[in-house]
Amino acid sequence: MALTRREFTVASLMGVAAMSGLTVAVKAQGTKTIAVLFDGLYSEFWVAGIQIIRDDLEKRGFQIMEAISDQDDNKQFEQVRAAIAKKVDGIIIVQTDSNAVIPAIKAANAANIPMVHFNRPPAPSDAFSVAIQADNQKIAREAVLHSCKVAKESGRKHQAAILIGDLGDPNAIQRRDGFEEAVGQFPDAVEVVARVPTEWNADTAFAGLTNALQANPDISFVFTSSDFLIPQITQALKAADKWAPIGAENHVIFTGFDGFPAAYGLMNDKLMDACGVQNLFYETELAIQAILDLQAGKTVEKLLLDPGFAITQDNLEEKKEEMWGYVLWKKENAG
């Protein structure tokens, strides 16, 4: 069976066992065991994230207990209990629901096992855990500010559309707010005419953007709250005859968020103007160090931020090595 480019990337990162959604265990030499519990591998961001965590832990000589909950809160709670029963030395977790994870945090607290939330914080509670989160609002603002400056330099006013994520996800809210802060500084250059809810669903995003382009045929500025929607955005813009490189009359100023391999590819091909990048390498370092510090009895803040960065056409060569998507893109396109 032939694999698409994206399927090849996922398969090469995860292997057949993880692709099937089965719980997997990665054996390594060492005396410590870290549980890595993700709620799913439904985008390249999470696939890359779990692989980077795995690589870092293996280099440190840790044994890894790994499981995927398929966005089932009850299943993930049982996985946490299983990790506690195995007396793991720490838990790195990505939960689906910020409130539903609180009993799992309390169970880890009772067992004196450090828990770190990777890229998605829990709801406030009296339970103690550490969250690693990208500074979504800042990253989105910086990326969109670059695109707003491009719009201003064009000498004409641009109609804009934003694809908004699931507003039950604080990351989506922060990215939306960063976008609004940026365009609010350029009222003479950018007018937001479409705010497209996606619920983090590709079909919903495609239908919403298609409708927005039909209702507002002059849209020439698009921001997506996640790069995983790039295929749907590409399809909608092509259908509207708005898919063209920078400098072309029908180019749509395009800003992404996350730093996917596809985003780097579009940047390289001059089809995307800017992208807000989450630094997965730094977030992994923060997560593991937080567990080590907590094990050592050190004080760790409940929220540790990844400042991320905006990669643009102006700094692409300078910053691309820090972009996790570029690292994967380079491996995929080697030779």
C-alpha positions as CSV (number, residue, x, y, z in Angstrom):
1,M,0.0,0.0,0.0
2,A,1.4,3.4,-1.0
3,L,1.7,6.0,1.8
4,T,1.0,9.6,1.5
5,R,3.8,12.1,2.5
6,R,2.1,12.8,5.8
7,E,1.5,9.1,6.5
8,F,5.2,8.4,5.7
9,T,6.3,11.0,8.2
10,V,4.0,9.7,10.9
11,A,5.0,6.1,10.3
12,S,8.6,6.8,10.4
13,L,8.3,8.7,13.7
14,M,6.0,6.3,15.6
15,G,6.4,2.8,14.1
16,V,3.6,0.3,13.5
17,A,2.8,-0.4,17.1
18,A,2.2,3.2,18.1
19,M,0.3,3.9,14.9
20,S,-2.2,1.2,15.9
21,G,-2.9,3.0,19.2
22,L,-1.6,0.2,21.3
23,T,0.2,0.9,24.6
24,V,3.9,0.5,24.0
25,A,6.9,0.2,26.2
26,V,10.3,1.5,25.1
27,K,13.1,-0.3,27.0
28,A,16.3,1.5,28.0
29,Q,19.0,1.0,30.5
30,G,18.7,3.0,33.7
31,T,17.1,3.0,37.1
32,K,14.3,5.5,36.6
33,T,11.1,5.0,34.7
34,I,9.0,7.9,33.3
35,A,5.4,7.4,32.2
36,V,4.6,9.3,29.0
37,L,0.8,9.4,28.6
38,F,-0.7,11.2,25.6
39,D,-4.4,11.5,24.8
40,G,-3.8,10.9,21.1
41,L,-1.5,11.2,18.1
42,Y,-4.0,13.1,15.9
43,S,-1.5,15.6,14.4
44,E,2.1,15.8,13.5
45,F,2.6,18.1,16.4
46,W,1.8,15.4,18.9
47,V,3.6,12.7,16.9
48,A,6.8,14.9,16.9
49,G,6.3,15.8,20.6
50,I,6.2,12.2,21.8
51,Q,9.1,11.2,19.7
52,I,11.3,14.1,20.9
53,I,10.4,13.2,24.5
54,R,11.2,9.6,23.9
55,D,14.5,10.4,22.3
56,D,15.5,12.7,25.2
57,L,14.5,10.2,27.9
58,E,16.4,7.4,26.1
59,K,19.6,9.5,25.9
60,R,19.3,10.1,29.7
61,G,19.1,6.3,30.2
62,F,15.5,6.2,31.5
63,Q,13.0,3.5,31.0
64,I,9.8,4.7,29.4
65,M,6.3,3.5,30.1
66,E,4.2,4.8,27.2
67,A,0.4,4.8,26.6
68,I,-2.2,6.5,24.4
69,S,-5.7,7.1,25.8
70,D,-7.5,7.9,22.5
71,Q,-9.1,11.0,24.1
72,D,-10.8,8.9,26.7
73,D,-10.5,10.5,30.2
74,N,-11.5,7.3,32.1
75,K,-9.0,5.3,30.1
76,Q,-6.2,7.8,30.8
77,F,-7.0,7.8,34.5
78,E,-6.6,4.0,34.5
79,Q,-3.3,4.5,32.7
80,V,-2.2,6.9,35.4
81,R,-3.2,4.4,38.1
82,A,-1.2,1.7,36.3
83,A,1.8,4.0,36.2
84,I,1.5,4.7,39.9
85,A,1.2,0.9,40.6
86,K,4.5,0.4,38.7
87,K,6.0,3.1,41.0
88,V,7.2,5.2,38.1
89,D,9.5,8.2,39.0
90,G,7.5,10.7,37.1
91,I,4.6,11.2,34.7
92,I,4.5,13.4,31.5
93,I,0.9,13.7,30.4
94,V,-1.3,15.3,27.7
95,Q,-4.9,15.2,28.8
96,T,-8.1,15.8,26.8
97,D,-10.1,17.6,29.5
98,S,-8.5,20.1,31.8
99,N,-10.9,19.4,34.6
100,A,-11.2,15.6,34.2
101,V,-7.5,15.2,34.7
102,I,-7.6,16.6,38.3
103,P,-8.4,13.2,40.0
104,A,-5.3,11.8,38.2
105,I,-3.2,14.7,39.5
106,K,-4.4,14.0,43.1
107,A,-3.7,10.3,42.7
108,A,-0.1,11.1,41.7
109,N,0.2,13.6,44.6
110,A,-0.9,10.9,47.0
111,A,1.8,8.6,45.6
112,N,4.4,11.3,45.7
113,I,5.0,11.0,42.0
114,P,5.7,14.2,40.0
115,M,3.3,15.0,37.2
116,V,4.0,17.3,34.3
117,H,1.5,18.4,31.7
118,F,3.0,18.7,28.3
119,N,1.7,21.7,26.3
120,R,-1.8,21.7,27.8
121,P,-2.3,22.9,31.4
122,P,-5.0,21.5,33.7
123,A,-7.8,23.6,35.2
124,P,-6.9,25.4,38.5
125,S,-7.2,23.2,41.6
126,D,-5.6,22.5,44.9
127,A,-3.8,19.5,43.4
128,F,-0.1,20.1,42.5
129,S,1.4,19.5,39.1
130,V,3.6,21.4,36.7
131,A,2.4,22.5,33.2
132,I,4.6,23.2,30.3
133,Q,2.9,25.6,27.9
134,A,3.8,27.7,24.9
135,D,3.2,31.4,25.3
136,N,0.5,31.1,22.6
137,Q,-0.7,34.6,22.8
138,K,2.8,36.1,22.4
139,I,3.8,33.7,19.6
140,A,0.6,34.3,17.6
141,R,0.9,38.1,18.1
142,E,4.5,38.2,16.9
143,A,3.8,36.1,13.8
144,V,0.6,38.1,12.9
145,L,2.4,41.4,13.5
146,H,4.9,40.5,10.8
147,S,2.1,39.7,8.4
148,C,0.3,42.9,9.3
149,K,3.4,44.9,8.4
150,V,3.5,43.1,5.1
151,A,-0.1,44.1,4.5
152,K,0.7,47.7,5.4
153,E,3.7,47.8,3.0
154,S,1.5,46.6,0.2
155,G,-0.2,50.0,0.2
156,R,-3.8,48.6,0.3
157,K,-6.2,47.4,2.9
158,H,-6.6,43.7,3.3
159,Q,-9.7,41.7,4.3
160,A,-8.7,39.0,6.8
161,A,-10.0,35.6,8.0
162,I,-9.0,33.8,11.1
163,L,-9.5,30.1,11.6
164,I,-10.2,29.7,15.4
165,G,-9.5,26.5,17.3
166,D,-11.7,24.8,19.8
167,L,-12.6,27.5,22.4
168,G,-12.7,24.8,25.1
169,D,-8.9,24.6,24.6
170,P,-7.0,27.5,26.3
171,N,-4.4,27.3,23.6
172,A,-7.0,28.2,21.0
173,I,-8.2,31.2,23.0
174,Q,-4.7,32.5,23.5
175,R,-3.9,32.2,19.8
176,R,-7.1,34.0,18.9
177,D,-6.3,36.8,21.3
178,G,-2.8,37.2,20.0
179,F,-4.2,37.5,16.5
180,E,-6.7,40.2,17.6
181,E,-4.0,42.1,19.4
182,A,-1.9,42.2,16.3
183,V,-4.5,43.2,13.8
184,G,-5.9,45.7,16.2
185,Q,-2.6,47.7,15.8
186,F,-3.2,48.0,12.0
187,P,-6.8,49.1,11.5
188,D,-5.8,50.9,8.3
189,A,-4.2,47.9,6.7
190,V,-6.2,44.9,8.0
191,E,-10.0,44.4,8.5
192,V,-11.2,41.1,9.9
193,V,-14.3,40.1,8.0
194,A,-14.4,36.4,8.9
195,R,-13.9,34.5,12.2
196,V,-14.2,30.9,11.2
197,P,-14.8,28.4,14.1
198,T,-13.1,25.0,13.4
199,E,-13.5,23.1,16.7
200,W,-10.1,21.6,15.7
201,N,-11.9,19.7,12.9
202,A,-10.5,19.7,9.4
203,D,-13.9,19.3,7.6
204,T,-15.4,22.1,9.6
205,A,-12.5,24.3,8.9
206,F,-12.6,23.6,5.1
207,A,-16.4,24.3,5.0
208,G,-16.1,27.4,7.1
209,L,-13.2,28.9,5.1
210,T,-14.9,28.1,1.8
211,N,-18.1,29.8,2.9
212,A,-16.0,32.8,4.2
213,L,-14.3,33.1,0.8
214,Q,-17.6,33.0,-1.0
215,A,-19.1,35.6,1.2
216,N,-16.0,37.8,1.1
217,P,-14.2,37.2,-2.2
218,D,-11.7,40.0,-1.4
219,I,-10.1,38.1,1.5
220,S,-6.4,38.4,1.1
221,F,-5.1,37.7,4.7
222,V,-5.5,34.4,6.5
223,F,-4.4,33.2,9.9
224,T,-4.7,29.6,11.1
225,S,-4.6,28.7,14.7
226,S,-2.9,25.4,13.9
227,D,-0.8,24.2,10.9
228,F,-2.7,20.9,10.9
229,L,-5.3,22.7,8.9
230,I,-2.9,23.7,6.1
231,P,-4.2,21.1,3.6
232,Q,-7.8,22.4,4.0
233,I,-6.7,26.0,3.7
234,T,-4.6,25.2,0.6
235,Q,-7.6,23.4,-1.0
236,A,-10.0,26.3,-0.2
237,L,-7.6,29.0,-1.5
238,K,-6.9,27.0,-4.7
239,A,-10.6,26.7,-5.4
240,A,-10.9,30.5,-5.0
241,D,-7.9,31.1,-7.2
242,K,-6.0,32.6,-4.3
243,W,-3.1,30.2,-4.0
244,A,-0.1,32.0,-5.3
245,P,3.5,32.8,-4.1
246,I,4.6,36.0,-2.5
247,G,4.7,38.8,-5.0
248,A,1.9,37.5,-7.2
249,E,-1.2,39.7,-7.5
250,N,-3.5,37.0,-6.0
251,H,-1.2,36.0,-3.2
252,V,-3.0,35.7,0.2
253,I,-0.9,36.8,3.1
254,F,-0.8,33.6,5.1
255,T,0.3,33.1,8.7
256,G,0.4,29.7,10.5
257,F,0.9,28.4,14.0
258,D,2.7,25.4,15.5
259,G,5.7,25.0,13.1
260,F,4.7,21.9,11.2
261,P,6.9,20.4,8.4
262,A,4.2,21.6,5.9
263,A,4.6,25.1,7.3
264,Y,8.3,25.1,6.7
265,G,7.7,23.8,3.2
266,L,5.3,26.6,2.4
267,M,7.7,29.1,3.9
268,N,10.5,27.7,1.7
269,D,8.3,27.9,-1.4
270,K,7.3,31.5,-0.6
271,L,3.7,30.6,-0.1
272,M,3.5,31.4,3.6
273,D,4.6,34.7,5.1
274,A,5.1,33.8,8.7
275,C,4.5,31.1,11.3
276,G,4.3,31.1,15.1
277,V,6.6,28.2,16.3
278,Q,6.3,26.2,19.5
279,N,9.7,25.0,20.5
280,L,9.1,21.3,21.2
281,F,12.8,20.7,22.0
282,Y,12.7,23.4,24.7
283,E,9.4,22.2,26.0
284,T,10.7,18.6,26.3
285,E,13.8,19.9,28.2
286,L,11.5,21.9,30.6
287,A,9.3,18.9,31.2
288,I,12.0,16.4,32.1
289,Q,14.0,18.9,34.1
290,A,10.8,19.7,36.1
291,I,10.5,16.0,37.0
292,L,14.1,15.8,38.0
293,D,13.9,18.9,40.1
294,L,10.7,17.8,41.9
295,Q,12.4,14.4,42.6
296,A,15.3,16.3,44.1
297,G,12.9,18.2,46.4
298,K,13.4,21.5,44.6
299,T,10.6,24.1,44.2
300,V,9.2,24.3,40.7
301,E,6.6,26.8,39.4
302,K,3.2,25.4,38.4
303,L,3.5,26.9,34.9
304,L,6.6,27.0,32.8
305,L,6.4,28.9,29.6
306,D,8.0,28.2,26.2
307,P,8.4,31.7,24.7
308,G,8.5,30.2,21.2
309,F,9.2,32.5,18.3
310,A,7.9,33.8,15.0
311,I,9.6,32.6,11.9
312,T,9.2,34.9,8.9
313,Q,10.5,35.3,5.4
314,D,12.9,37.8,6.9
315,N,14.5,35.4,9.5
316,L,13.9,32.0,7.8
317,E,17.5,31.1,7.3
318,E,18.5,32.3,10.7
319,K,15.8,30.5,12.7
320,K,14.9,27.4,10.7
321,E,17.2,25.0,12.7
322,E,15.2,25.8,15.8
323,M,11.9,24.9,14.1
324,W,10.9,21.3,14.8
325,G,9.0,21.1,11.6
326,Y,12.2,22.0,9.6
327,V,14.1,19.2,11.3
328,L,11.5,16.7,10.2
329,W,11.1,18.3,6.8
330,K,14.9,18.1,6.3
331,K,14.9,14.4,7.2
332,E,12.0,13.6,4.9
333,N,13.5,15.5,2.0
334,A,17.1,14.3,2.5
335,G,18.7,13.4,-0.8
